[in-house]
Amino acid sequence: MSNKVNKNALRAGTVTAGATLMMLLSSPAFALTRDDGDDPGPGLSIIETLGLYVAAPIVLFLVIAGLVMVGDKSRKKSS
């Protein structure tokens, strides 16, 4: 039984790795020529990038955590 489980796990891992590799290699990021209708906007500055991808998720996490804590405290008082 264990040998069959290991074989199935190996097969599933191989298929997953192969699919992931194919998706990465076919990514549009590797395209060297522009497509018709492409109109890229201006790039983000370092400050904008840090704000969007670092500060905003941290602030969002803190807001959600705060709301959960406030909701939890109000439920404990009413019980």
PLY file of the C-alpha trace (Angstrom):
ply
format ascii 1.0
element vertex 79
property float x
property float y
property float z
element edge 78
property int vertex1
property int vertex2
end_header
0.00 0.00 0.00
2.77 2.43 0.93
4.57 1.85 -2.37
1.41 2.73 -4.32
0.93 5.92 -2.27
4.54 6.95 -2.89
4.16 6.27 -6.62
0.97 8.38 -6.77
2.60 11.20 -4.81
5.61 11.14 -7.13
3.35 11.19 -10.18
1.30 14.09 -8.79
4.45 16.04 -7.94
5.88 15.48 -11.41
2.68 16.63 -13.12
2.46 19.70 -10.88
6.11 20.63 -11.46
5.73 20.14 -15.21
2.58 22.27 -15.38
4.22 25.01 -13.31
7.29 24.99 -15.51
5.19 25.25 -18.67
3.23 28.18 -17.24
6.41 30.00 -16.29
8.03 29.45 -19.67
4.96 30.61 -21.57
4.62 33.76 -19.50
4.08 37.03 -21.38
7.04 38.43 -19.45
9.30 36.56 -21.87
7.71 38.19 -24.93
10.22 40.20 -26.93
7.80 41.82 -29.36
4.88 44.08 -28.54
1.33 43.04 -29.35
-1.04 45.25 -31.29
-2.93 47.52 -28.92
-0.31 47.43 -26.17
-0.22 50.75 -24.40
1.83 50.40 -21.21
1.48 53.20 -18.75
4.28 54.97 -16.95
6.24 52.88 -14.45
5.87 53.20 -10.70
8.46 55.03 -8.63
10.17 53.24 -5.76
8.00 55.06 -3.23
4.81 54.15 -5.10
5.91 50.53 -5.41
6.73 50.24 -1.69
3.46 51.92 -0.76
1.40 49.67 -3.01
3.09 46.33 -2.34
4.40 46.76 1.24
2.60 49.51 3.16
-0.93 48.93 1.82
-1.04 45.19 2.71
0.36 45.90 6.19
-2.23 48.64 6.80
-5.01 46.42 5.47
-3.88 43.57 7.75
-3.82 45.88 10.77
-7.30 47.25 10.01
-8.78 43.76 9.61
-7.02 42.49 12.76
-8.29 45.52 14.69
-11.86 44.95 13.54
-11.66 41.29 14.52
-10.31 42.18 17.97
-13.02 44.82 18.52
-15.70 42.33 17.48
-14.25 39.67 19.77
-14.16 42.02 22.77
-17.78 43.10 22.27
-18.91 39.47 22.08
-17.14 38.58 25.34
-18.80 41.48 27.21
-22.31 40.55 26.05
-21.96 36.88 27.07
0 1
1 2
2 3
3 4
4 5
5 6
6 7
7 8
8 9
9 10
10 11
11 12
12 13
13 14
14 15
15 16
16 17
17 18
18 19
19 20
20 21
21 22
22 23
23 24
24 25
25 26
26 27
27 28
28 29
29 30
30 31
31 32
32 33
33 34
34 35
35 36
36 37
37 38
38 39
39 40
40 41
41 42
42 43
43 44
44 45
45 46
46 47
47 48
48 49
49 50
50 51
51 52
52 53
53 54
54 55
55 56
56 57
57 58
58 59
59 60
60 61
61 62
62 63
63 64
64 65
65 66
66 67
67 68
68 69
69 70
70 71
71 72
72 73
73 74
74 75
75 76
76 77
77 78
